[in-house]
Protein backbone atom coordinates (compact mmCIF):
# COMPACT_ATOMS: atom_id res chain seq x y z
CA UNK A 1 0.00 0.00 0.00
CA UNK A 2 1.23 3.53 -0.77
CA UNK A 3 2.03 5.84 2.14
CA UNK A 4 2.37 9.56 2.95
CA UNK A 5 4.77 11.26 5.35
CA UNK A 6 3.11 12.48 8.53
CA UNK A 7 4.52 15.95 7.74
CA UNK A 8 1.77 16.32 5.15
CA UNK A 9 -0.97 15.56 7.64
CA UNK A 10 0.47 17.83 10.30
CA UNK A 11 0.70 20.83 8.01
CA UNK A 12 -2.91 20.43 6.93
CA UNK A 13 -4.14 19.91 10.49
CA UNK A 14 -2.24 22.97 11.73
CA UNK A 15 -3.83 25.11 9.03
CA UNK A 16 -7.29 23.79 9.80
CA UNK A 17 -6.78 24.29 13.53
CA UNK A 18 -5.99 27.94 12.81
CA UNK A 19 -9.35 28.09 11.01
CA UNK A 20 -11.11 26.89 14.15
CA UNK A 21 -11.33 23.12 13.59
CA UNK A 22 -10.57 20.92 16.61
CA UNK A 23 -7.35 19.11 15.57
CA UNK A 24 -7.97 16.04 17.73
CA UNK A 25 -11.47 15.59 16.40
CA UNK A 26 -10.17 16.06 12.87
CA UNK A 27 -7.45 13.46 13.38
CA UNK A 28 -9.87 11.01 14.98
CA UNK A 29 -12.46 11.27 12.20
CA UNK A 30 -9.78 10.94 9.53
CA UNK A 31 -8.44 7.79 11.19
CA UNK A 32 -5.06 9.19 12.27
CA UNK A 33 -3.42 7.53 15.29
CA UNK A 34 -2.98 9.65 18.43
CA UNK A 35 0.79 9.93 17.96
CA UNK A 36 0.32 11.56 14.55
CA UNK A 37 -0.18 15.02 16.06
CA UNK A 38 2.88 15.12 18.29
CA UNK A 39 5.00 12.00 17.81
CA UNK A 40 8.05 11.31 15.71
CA UNK A 41 7.96 11.46 11.94
CA UNK A 42 6.57 8.44 10.13
CA UNK A 43 4.31 7.31 7.33
CA UNK A 44 0.59 6.58 7.19
CA UNK A 45 -1.42 4.75 4.53
CA UNK A 46 -2.30 7.15 1.71
CA UNK A 47 -6.10 6.74 2.05
CA UNK A 48 -5.71 8.50 5.42
CA UNK A 49 -4.53 11.70 3.73
CA UNK A 50 -7.42 11.65 1.25
CA UNK A 51 -9.83 11.00 4.10
CA UNK A 52 -8.35 13.96 6.00
CA UNK A 53 -9.31 16.27 3.14
CA UNK A 54 -12.84 14.91 2.99
CA UNK A 55 -13.29 15.40 6.74
CA UNK A 56 -11.83 18.92 6.50
CA UNK A 57 -14.18 19.93 3.69
CA UNK A 58 -17.14 18.66 5.69
CA UNK A 59 -16.02 20.26 8.97
CA UNK A 60 -15.60 23.68 7.40
CA UNK A 61 -18.42 23.36 4.89
CA UNK A 62 -15.84 24.44 2.34
CA UNK A 63 -15.39 22.38 -0.86
CA UNK A 64 -12.45 24.64 -1.77
CA UNK A 65 -10.50 23.95 1.43
CA UNK A 66 -7.55 22.38 -0.43
CA UNK A 67 -7.06 25.59 -2.41
CA UNK A 68 -7.01 27.69 0.73
CA UNK A 69 -4.67 25.43 2.68
CA UNK A 70 -2.33 24.96 -0.29
CA UNK A 71 -2.23 28.72 -0.74
CA UNK A 72 -0.78 29.03 2.76
CA UNK A 73 2.05 26.59 2.10
CA UNK A 74 5.35 27.59 3.70
CA UNK A 75 8.82 26.62 2.53
CA UNK A 76 10.45 24.03 4.82
CA UNK A 77 7.05 22.55 5.80
CA UNK A 78 8.08 19.28 4.13
CA UNK A 79 11.68 19.19 5.32
CA UNK A 80 14.19 17.64 2.93
CA UNK A 81 11.76 17.73 0.01
CA UNK A 82 11.35 21.50 0.29
CA UNK A 83 15.04 22.19 0.88
CA UNK A 84 15.95 20.28 -2.28
CA UNK A 85 13.63 22.57 -4.21
CA UNK A 86 14.53 25.85 -2.54
CA UNK A 87 18.30 25.37 -2.72
CA UNK A 88 18.22 24.92 -6.51
CA UNK A 89 19.45 27.82 -8.69
CA UNK A 90 16.36 28.25 -10.89
CA UNK A 91 12.66 27.43 -10.94
CA UNK A 92 13.20 24.75 -13.57
CA UNK A 93 15.98 23.12 -11.56
CA UNK A 94 13.84 23.27 -8.44
CA UNK A 95 10.78 21.74 -10.07
CA UNK A 96 13.01 19.06 -11.57
CA UNK A 97 13.62 17.76 -8.03
CA UNK A 98 9.88 17.13 -7.54
CA UNK A 99 9.70 13.68 -9.07
CA UNK A 100 13.01 11.90 -8.34
CA UNK A 101 12.75 12.75 -4.63
CA UNK A 102 8.98 12.57 -4.16
CA UNK A 103 9.34 9.50 -1.93
CA UNK A 104 10.66 11.85 0.75
CA UNK A 105 7.01 12.71 1.36
CA UNK A 106 4.81 10.19 -0.48
CA UNK A 107 4.82 6.96 -2.46
CA UNK A 108 1.35 7.71 -3.81
CA UNK A 109 2.30 10.45 -6.26
CA UNK A 110 4.53 11.15 -9.22
CA UNK A 111 5.47 14.47 -10.76
CA UNK A 112 6.54 14.88 -14.37
CA UNK A 113 8.10 18.12 -15.61
CA UNK A 114 7.81 17.93 -19.39
CA UNK A 115 8.49 20.41 -22.17
CA UNK A 116 5.29 20.37 -24.24
CA UNK A 117 6.88 22.54 -26.93
CA UNK A 118 9.43 25.33 -27.20
CA UNK A 119 7.18 27.78 -25.37
CA UNK A 120 5.48 25.70 -22.66
CA UNK A 121 6.50 23.38 -19.83
CA UNK A 122 3.97 21.43 -17.76
CA UNK A 123 4.28 20.03 -14.26
CA UNK A 124 2.03 16.95 -14.25
CA UNK A 125 0.84 15.37 -11.00
CA UNK A 126 -0.30 11.75 -10.98
CA UNK A 127 -1.88 9.82 -8.12
CA UNK A 128 -1.48 6.05 -7.91
CA UNK A 129 -4.29 5.16 -5.50
CA UNK A 130 -7.35 7.29 -4.85
CA UNK A 131 -10.76 8.17 -6.17
CA UNK A 132 -13.74 10.40 -5.56
CA UNK A 133 -13.72 13.70 -3.64
CA UNK A 134 -10.69 12.69 -1.59
CA UNK A 135 -8.63 12.19 -4.74
CA UNK A 136 -9.76 15.51 -6.20
CA UNK A 137 -8.92 17.42 -3.02
CA UNK A 138 -5.55 15.72 -2.64
CA UNK A 139 -4.57 16.50 -6.23
CA UNK A 140 -5.75 20.08 -5.90
CA UNK A 141 -3.68 20.49 -2.76
CA UNK A 142 -0.61 19.05 -4.47
CA UNK A 143 -0.83 21.45 -7.40
CA UNK A 144 -1.61 24.64 -5.51
CA UNK A 145 1.01 23.86 -2.84
CA UNK A 146 3.62 23.33 -5.58
CA UNK A 147 2.69 26.65 -7.19
CA UNK A 148 2.69 28.48 -3.85
CA UNK A 149 6.09 27.02 -3.00
CA UNK A 150 7.44 28.28 -6.32
CA UNK A 151 5.97 31.73 -5.78
CA UNK A 152 7.63 32.00 -2.38
CA UNK A 153 11.05 31.20 -3.82
CA UNK A 154 11.09 33.02 -7.17
CA UNK A 155 12.35 36.52 -7.83
CA UNK A 156 9.24 37.84 -9.56
CA UNK A 157 5.63 36.83 -10.30
CA UNK A 158 4.61 33.44 -11.69
CA UNK A 159 1.47 33.36 -13.80
CA UNK A 160 0.63 29.92 -15.26
CA UNK A 161 -0.46 29.70 -18.88
CA UNK A 162 -3.14 27.17 -17.97
CA UNK A 163 -4.15 24.57 -15.41
CA UNK A 164 -5.65 21.14 -16.11
CA UNK A 165 -7.82 19.39 -13.52
CA UNK A 166 -9.39 15.97 -13.97
CA UNK A 167 -12.17 16.77 -11.52
CA UNK A 168 -15.59 17.91 -12.67
CA UNK A 169 -16.25 21.63 -12.85
CA UNK A 170 -17.46 23.06 -9.53
CA UNK A 171 -20.33 25.52 -9.23
CA UNK A 172 -17.87 28.27 -8.32
CA UNK A 173 -14.85 28.52 -10.60
CA UNK A 174 -13.67 32.04 -9.80
CA UNK A 175 -11.92 30.87 -6.63
CA UNK A 176 -9.84 28.42 -8.70
CA UNK A 177 -8.89 31.11 -11.20
CA UNK A 178 -7.91 33.46 -8.40
CA UNK A 179 -5.84 30.83 -6.59
CA UNK A 180 -3.93 29.71 -9.69
CA UNK A 181 -3.70 33.23 -11.08
CA UNK A 182 -5.11 32.37 -14.50
CA UNK A 183 -8.53 32.24 -16.10
CA UNK A 184 -7.43 29.23 -18.15
CA UNK A 185 -8.47 26.48 -15.72
CA UNK A 186 -9.82 23.44 -17.58
CA UNK A 187 -11.99 21.00 -15.63
CA UNK A 188 -12.57 17.44 -16.82
CA UNK A 189 -9.10 17.47 -18.37
CA UNK A 190 -7.14 14.32 -19.15
CA UNK A 191 -4.49 15.27 -16.59
CA UNK A 192 -3.80 17.24 -13.42
CA UNK A 193 -1.08 19.77 -14.09
CA UNK A 194 0.14 23.36 -14.34
CA UNK A 195 1.58 24.74 -17.58
CA UNK A 196 4.26 27.41 -17.29
CA UNK A 197 6.07 29.51 -19.85
CA UNK A 198 9.33 27.86 -20.82
CA UNK A 199 11.11 31.13 -20.01
CA UNK A 200 9.83 30.86 -16.40
CA UNK A 201 12.10 27.86 -15.91
CA UNK A 202 15.10 30.22 -16.01
CA UNK A 203 13.80 32.44 -13.20
CA UNK A 204 16.35 32.49 -10.34
CA UNK A 205 15.30 31.34 -6.89
CA UNK A 206 15.86 33.85 -4.10
CA UNK A 207 16.47 30.86 -1.82
CA UNK A 208 19.22 29.29 -3.97
CA UNK A 209 21.99 27.75 -1.87
CA UNK A 210 24.56 25.70 -3.84
CA UNK A 211 26.41 24.61 -0.69
CA UNK A 212 23.24 23.28 0.93
CA UNK A 213 22.22 21.57 -2.31
CA UNK A 214 25.59 19.78 -2.43
CA UNK A 215 25.03 18.46 1.09
CA UNK A 216 21.42 17.40 0.51
CA UNK A 217 21.76 15.58 -2.81
CA UNK A 218 23.66 12.54 -1.43
CA UNK A 219 21.03 12.18 1.28
CA UNK A 220 18.22 12.47 -1.25
CA UNK A 221 19.85 9.99 -3.62
CA UNK A 222 19.60 7.37 -0.88
CA UNK A 223 15.80 7.59 -0.97
CA UNK A 224 13.91 4.73 -2.66
CA UNK A 225 13.03 5.44 -6.30
CA UNK A 226 9.55 6.75 -7.14
CA UNK A 227 6.99 4.04 -7.89
CA UNK A 228 6.16 3.23 -11.53
CA UNK A 229 3.04 4.67 -13.12
CA UNK A 230 2.25 2.11 -15.77
CA UNK A 231 -1.47 2.90 -15.77
CA UNK A 232 -1.29 6.70 -15.96
CA UNK A 233 -0.69 7.32 -19.66
CA UNK A 234 -3.14 4.63 -20.86
CA UNK A 235 -5.76 6.21 -18.58
CA UNK A 236 -5.06 9.68 -19.97
CA UNK A 237 -5.23 8.39 -23.52
CA UNK A 238 -8.53 6.59 -22.79
CA UNK A 239 -10.10 9.82 -21.55
CA UNK A 240 -8.81 11.78 -24.54
CA UNK A 241 -9.99 9.07 -26.94
CA UNK A 242 -13.49 9.16 -25.48
CA UNK A 243 -13.72 12.88 -26.21
CA UNK A 244 -12.12 12.43 -29.64
CA UNK A 245 -14.70 9.81 -30.61
CA UNK A 246 -17.46 12.16 -29.50
CA UNK A 247 -16.01 14.74 -31.88
CA UNK A 248 -15.41 12.27 -34.72
CA UNK A 249 -11.61 12.54 -34.89
CA UNK A 250 -9.60 9.72 -33.35
CA UNK A 251 -6.25 10.33 -35.00
CA UNK A 252 -2.98 10.05 -33.09
CA UNK A 253 -2.29 13.70 -33.88
CA UNK A 254 -5.65 14.82 -32.45
CA UNK A 255 -5.24 12.88 -29.20
CA UNK A 256 -1.59 13.92 -28.76
CA UNK A 257 -2.58 17.55 -29.22
CA UNK A 258 -5.32 17.19 -26.60
CA UNK A 259 -2.70 15.85 -24.16
CA UNK A 260 -0.28 18.69 -24.99
CA UNK A 261 2.26 16.24 -26.43
CA UNK A 262 3.80 15.52 -29.80
CA UNK A 263 2.65 12.25 -31.44
CA UNK A 264 6.14 10.79 -30.99
CA UNK A 265 6.23 11.67 -27.28
CA UNK A 266 2.78 10.17 -26.74
CA UNK A 267 3.87 6.92 -28.38
CA UNK A 268 6.98 6.88 -26.20
CA UNK A 269 4.92 7.37 -23.02
CA UNK A 270 2.67 4.46 -24.01
CA UNK A 271 5.67 2.27 -24.77
CA UNK A 272 7.05 3.04 -21.31
CA UNK A 273 3.70 1.85 -19.92
CA UNK A 274 4.00 -1.43 -21.84
CA UNK A 275 1.38 -0.69 -24.47
CA UNK A 276 0.92 0.96 -27.89
CA UNK A 277 -1.26 3.55 -29.55
CA UNK A 278 -3.03 0.86 -31.61
CA UNK A 279 -3.76 -1.25 -28.54
CA UNK A 280 -5.19 1.71 -26.61
CA UNK A 281 -7.28 2.77 -29.59
CA UNK A 282 -8.66 -0.74 -29.98
CA UNK A 283 -9.36 -0.99 -26.28
CA UNK A 284 -11.22 2.34 -26.22
CA UNK A 285 -13.31 1.44 -29.25
CA UNK A 286 -14.10 -2.03 -27.95
CA UNK A 287 -15.24 -0.64 -24.59
CA UNK A 288 -17.33 2.09 -26.25
CA UNK A 289 -19.02 -0.41 -28.57
CA UNK A 290 -19.87 -2.83 -25.77
CA UNK A 291 -21.45 -0.01 -23.77
CA UNK A 292 -23.47 1.10 -26.77
CA UNK A 293 -24.84 -2.31 -27.80
CA UNK A 294 -25.73 -3.08 -24.20
CA UNK A 295 -28.35 -0.32 -24.48
CA UNK A 296 -29.91 -1.67 -27.68
CA UNK A 297 -29.21 -3.15 -31.15
CA UNK A 298 -27.17 -1.07 -33.58
CA UNK A 299 -26.30 -1.68 -37.23
CA UNK A 300 -22.71 -1.74 -38.49
CA UNK A 301 -22.93 1.66 -40.14
CA UNK A 302 -24.02 3.30 -36.92
CA UNK A 303 -21.32 1.40 -35.00
CA UNK A 304 -18.69 2.66 -37.42
CA UNK A 305 -19.90 6.22 -37.01
CA UNK A 306 -19.93 5.91 -33.22
CA UNK A 307 -16.32 4.68 -33.14
CA UNK A 308 -14.92 7.11 -35.68
CA UNK A 309 -14.46 4.66 -38.57
CA UNK A 310 -14.76 5.84 -42.15
CA UNK A 311 -16.91 2.85 -43.21
CA UNK A 312 -18.58 -0.33 -41.98
CA UNK A 313 -15.91 -2.56 -43.54
CA UNK A 314 -13.23 -1.08 -41.28
CA UNK A 315 -15.58 -1.62 -38.37
CA UNK A 316 -16.03 -5.30 -39.23
CA UNK A 317 -12.29 -5.89 -39.48
CA UNK A 318 -11.73 -4.29 -36.10
CA UNK A 319 -14.54 -6.29 -34.49
CA UNK A 320 -12.92 -9.53 -35.71
CA UNK A 321 -9.59 -8.43 -34.26
CA UNK A 322 -11.14 -7.68 -30.85
CA UNK A 323 -12.98 -11.02 -30.83
CA UNK A 324 -9.78 -12.91 -31.66
CA UNK A 325 -7.95 -11.14 -28.86
CA UNK A 326 -10.63 -12.12 -26.35
CA UNK A 327 -10.73 -15.75 -27.54
CA UNK A 328 -7.00 -16.06 -27.07
CA UNK A 329 -7.37 -14.74 -23.50
CA UNK A 330 -5.07 -11.88 -24.40
CA UNK A 331 -6.92 -8.81 -23.15
CA UNK A 332 -6.47 -5.48 -24.77
CA UNK A 333 -5.30 -3.98 -21.50
CA UNK A 334 -1.51 -3.92 -21.06
N, C-alpha and C positions, 0 to 999 in steps of 0.2 A: 504494500500500500504506500502511496506517496505521502510525504510529510511536509510540514511547514515549521520554520523556526519560531519559537515562542516570542521572539522579538516582534514579529508581525502582530501577533495577538495583543501584546502589551501596548504597542503604540496605538492601535485602534481603541482599546479599552480606555487608555488614558485620555484620548480625545473625546470619547463618548462620556466619560466621567465629568470632564470639564463642561459638557453640555447638559449635565444634570442627571445622567443615567447612573443608577447604583451599580458600581463595577462588580460587586460580588453576585448580585442577582443576574447581571449580564453574563458573567462567566458560568454561573450555574446553569442557566437556561441554554447556553451554547454548548454545554457538555465539557467545559474545561475543568481539569482537576484543580484542587485548592492551591497547590503549589505554583500554578501557572502565573499567579499575580505577583508573587514575591520570591519564588525560589530561583534556583540556578537556571541557566539557559538550557534548552532542550528542544525536542521536536514533538509535535502532535500530529495525529492523522489529518490530512488535508480537509476532509469533510468538516472538521471542527471549525476551520477558518471560514468556510462558506456559510456554515450555520451561524457563526458569530455575526456575519453581515445581515443575515435574514432576521435574527433577533434584534439587532440594532435598528434596522429599518422599521420593524414593528414597534419597538419601544419608543422611538421618536416620532412615529407616524410620518417618516420622511423617506420616500423611495429614492431620493437623491443623496442619501447619507454618504455613500462611497465617494461621490464627487467632493463633498464638503470636507471629509476627513483627509482624502488624498491631497486636497488643496492646502492643507496645513502641514504637509510632510516637512520634516526637518532633516537636514544633512546630519549624518552620524547616527540616525535612529536605527539603522540596520547594521551597525558595526562595520566589519570588514568589507561587506558588500558596498556600502556607501563610500568608504575610504578609497577603495579601488577606483570608483568612478571619479570622486572629487580630486584625487591626486593626479589624474591624467592631464595632459597639456591642452587638449581641445575637446569640444563637445563630441565630435566623432569618435575620438579615442576613448572618451569616457563611456559613451553608449556601447562601444565595442566590447566593454568588459561585462555587459549585462548578461549575455548568454553563457560564456565559458565558465563564469563563476556563480551562476544562479543557484547552485546547490548550497551556497553559503546561507541561503535563506529558505529555499524550497526545492523539492524534487517534483513538484506538480506543475511547473511552468517552464517554458522555453521562450527566449527572446531571439529574434532574428533581425539583424540590421542589414537591410539589403538595398542596394542602389537600383531603383526601378528604371531609371534612365539617367541621362547626364544632368538633369535638373532636379531630380527628386530622390530622396532616400526615405525609406519607411522602416520604422521600428515595429515589428510584428510581435504580438504576445499570444502564445498558445497555451492552453490549459489541457493537461492530460486527463484528469478525472474531475467531473463536475457537470451539473446540469441545472436548469431551472433558474429561479431568481438568485440563488446563492452564487451560481456560476457567473451570471451577469454582473452582480455587484462586485465579485472578486476581480473580474477582468477590468471593470471600470476603475476600481481602486488601483490596480496595477498600472494602468495607462496614465491616469491623472497624477499618481505619485511619481512616476518616472518623469513626466513633464515638469512637475513642480520642482523636483530635485534638479533638473537641468536648469530651470529658471533661477534657482538660488545660486548656481555655480557659474553661470555665464556672464560675461561682460557685455550686457546689452539685452534687448528684448528677444523673445523667441515666439514667433507666430506660426503655428503649423499651417501647411497648405490645406490639409484635410485630415479628417479622422474617420476611421471605419469601425463600426460596432456591430457585432453579430446580433445583438439583442433587438427586440422589436421596438419600434418608435414609441416613446412615452407620450403622455398627453401634453407635457410641458417640455419643450425642446430648448427654450431660451437659456435655461440654466446650464445645459450642456455646452451650448455655444459660448456662453460667458466663461465657463470654467476652462475650456480648451483654447479660447481666444480666437475662434474661427467660426464662421457661419456654415462652413462646409463639413458638417457632421452627418455621415450617412449611416442610417440605421438599417438593419437587415442585410448588412454587408457580408461578404464571404470570409471576412477576417476581422480581427480586432487589432488595430494598429494606428500609429500616428505618422503622417507623412510630413517630412521637413524639406526645406530647400537644401540642395546639395551644398550650397555655399555656407549654410549654417554649421555644417560639420567642421568647418575651419575656425569657428569662433573659439577664442581662448577661454579657459576656465580661470576665474579669479582665485580658485582654490588649488590650482596646480601645485604639485609638490614632488618634483622628480626624486628627491632623496627618499621620501616616504614610499613612493611607488616602487622603488627598487627594493625596499625592505619587505613590502607586502606581497609582491608577485610570487616569490618562492613559497610563501605560506598559502597563497591562493592556489598555486599549481598543485598543491598536495590534496586539494579537495577532490571528491569523486566527480567523474565527468557527468555532464547533464544527461538526463534520460533521453532515449530516442523518441522521435515523434512520427512513427511510421504512418499513423492514421490521419495526420493533420492535412497534408496536401491532397490526398484523395477526398477528404471531407470537403475541403474548400472547392475542389473541382466539381464535386457532386452538386453543391449549392449553386455554383455558377452555371453548370450545365442545365439545371432545372429552369433557371431564368432564361437561359439562351434558347431552350426549346419552347418556352412560352412566346419568345419573340421571333422564332422561326430561323435562327441562325446558330448552328452548333459547330461552327468551325473552330479549329485550334486557335486561330488568330483572334477570333471574337472572345473566346473564354480567357485566353492569356491577357488580352487587353482589360477585361473585367477584373482580373486579379492583379493588375498593375505589373505584369511581367512580360518579358518577350516570350514568343513561342518556344525558343530553345531553352530558356531558363525554366519554363513550366515543365517541359519534358524532362529536364534534369532533376527537378524536384520530385517528379513522379518516379523516376528511376531510383532515386535515393530511398523512396518509400517502398520499393520492390514491385512497382506496377508500371503501366504504360498508359499513354493517352488513349489508345484504341481500347484497352481493357476498361478504363474508366468510362469511356463513352458508351461502350456496350452495356456496362453495368447500369448506367443511368437510364439508358433507353429501355432495357429489360425491366427495371423496377417501375418505370413510368407506365409501360404497357400493361404490366400485371395489375397495377392499381386501376388503370382505366377499364380493362375488360372485367374486373371484378364488379364494377358498377353496372355493366350491361354489355350486350353484344356490340361489336364494332367491325365494320368491313375493313379490308386491307388498305383501301385508299385513305380512309379516315385515320387508320393507325399510322400510315406513312406520314400523313400531314402532322399528326400529333407529335411524332418523334423527330420531325425535321428532315425526313427523307424526300428526295426529289420525285420518287415514283414508288408504286407498290412492289415492283420487282426487287428493288433494293431492300425493301422491308421484308420480303419473303426470305431473301438470302440471309439477312441478319437473324431472323427468327430461327432459321435452321441452325445457325452457328450457336445461338444461345441454348437451343435444345440439346445440341451435341455436347456442349460444355456441361450441362446439368446431368446428362446421362453418364458422362465419364466421371461424375463426382468431382469435377474440377471447377469449383465455384468461381464466379467472376471477381469476387473480392480477393485482394492480394493476400 
